[in-house]
């Protein structure tokens, strides 16, 4: 088994159980290899996690830039994004979305030395993508930046509720916030 296959299996486990609850022994067992095989490709669990995190961050930043490049009114685009992320975050096969949210909310110590937010590229790309979408729809840059900061913060919190608390609380918070979001993005 090569480094890519080990990294793919580690991504699944980190997304499901988090960094702290995923050992190299567990990754080896689930991959069907000996722990020494992992060490032949990665220096440590931290090294493996960094590789996974970099890959996931790049994938998710690309997803954001493509998603928000769509030419839709801001509120409609936001609704589409929330529903797409809801589907991705509850799909057992889509581990990159779940892992990026875990990395934002669960400090691993591994990435904290680089940035306290754990996912600075993702958070920056989310806000940048939102700003671009708002400006394309005629919202002036200062207001677009403020709306993007507010909306990005809301989205991350909402996705955290879905990943760590559950579907029903997520739906309740999302539905309760829709009228306010609509007013902000349309007004």
C-alpha positions, 0 to 999 in steps of 0.5 A: 500500500502506498502513501496515497492509499494510507493518506486516504484511509487516514482522512476517513478516520480523522474525519470520523473520529478526529485527530486525538481519537485516531491512532497510527495503530488504528489507521494501520489496522483499518488500512490492512498494513503494519504500522511500520508501512505507515512509517515508511511513508510518513515520519509520524502521525503529525506528518500524516495529518499534515499531509491529509490536512493540506490535501483537504484544505486545497480540495475544499478551497477549490470547491468554494471558489467553484461553488461561489463562481455561480451567477445566482442572487446572493440569498439563493446562492447561500441557500444552495451552498447550505443545502449542498454542505448539509448533504456533504457533511452527512454523507459518509463518503464525503470525508473532506467536508467533514474533516475541514469542519472538524479541523476548524473546531477541534484543535489538534496541536499539529496545525495550531503551531502554524495558525490558531484557526487551523484552517486559515486558507479555507476560512479566507477562501470562504470569505473571499468567495462570498465577497466576490459573489456579493460584489457580482450582484451589485453589493458595494465592496465595504458592505460585501466584506461585512456581509461576507464576514458575518455570513461566513461566521454564521455558516461555520457555526451552522456546519459545526452544529451539524457535525458535532450536535446533529441534524435536527438542531442544525435544521432548527437553527438554519430555518430560524435564521433564513428570514434574517439572512434573506433580509440582510442579503436582499436589503 
